[in-house]
Amino acid sequence: MLKNILKLEGAQELSKEEKKVIKGGLACYEDGTCPKGSICEYDSWRCIRA
């Protein structure tokens, strides 16, 4: 399905962080932080509730 989406005119490949969000959970920011109330789980690079 992702390949079909990328075929759309003007579509760009998803970034590493965007792919992680799709897999499940909010990805940590590039600097290793997360929104307030969450901490970054570095093994999966996802934000989890603190």
C-alpha positions as CSV (number, residue, x, y, z in Angstrom):
1,M,0.0,0.0,0.0
2,L,2.8,2.4,0.8
3,K,4.3,1.9,-2.7
4,N,0.9,2.9,-4.1
5,I,0.8,6.1,-2.0
6,L,4.3,7.0,-3.2
7,K,3.2,6.8,-6.8
8,L,0.9,9.7,-6.4
9,E,2.1,12.9,-8.1
10,G,4.2,15.0,-5.8
11,A,4.5,12.4,-3.1
12,Q,7.7,12.1,-1.2
13,E,9.0,9.1,0.7
14,L,8.2,9.1,4.4
15,S,10.9,10.1,6.9
16,K,12.3,7.6,9.4
17,E,10.3,9.2,12.2
18,E,7.0,9.2,10.1
19,K,7.5,5.5,9.4
20,K,7.9,4.8,13.1
21,V,4.7,6.7,13.9
22,I,2.8,4.6,11.4
23,K,4.1,1.4,12.9
24,G,2.5,2.4,16.2
25,G,3.0,5.1,18.8
26,L,4.4,8.6,18.6
27,A,8.0,8.7,17.6
28,C,10.5,10.6,19.8
29,Y,11.7,14.0,18.5
30,E,15.1,14.0,16.8
31,D,16.7,15.3,20.0
32,G,15.3,12.3,22.0
33,T,12.5,14.3,23.7
34,C,8.8,13.8,23.7
35,P,5.7,15.9,24.4
36,K,5.0,16.8,28.0
37,G,4.0,13.8,30.1
38,S,5.9,11.3,28.0
39,I,9.4,9.9,27.9
40,C,11.4,8.5,25.0
41,E,11.9,4.7,25.1
42,Y,15.2,4.6,23.2
43,D,14.9,0.9,22.2
44,S,11.9,1.5,20.0
45,W,12.4,5.3,19.7
46,R,8.7,5.8,20.8
47,C,7.2,8.1,23.4
48,I,5.6,6.3,26.3
49,R,3.5,7.9,29.1
50,A,5.6,8.7,32.1
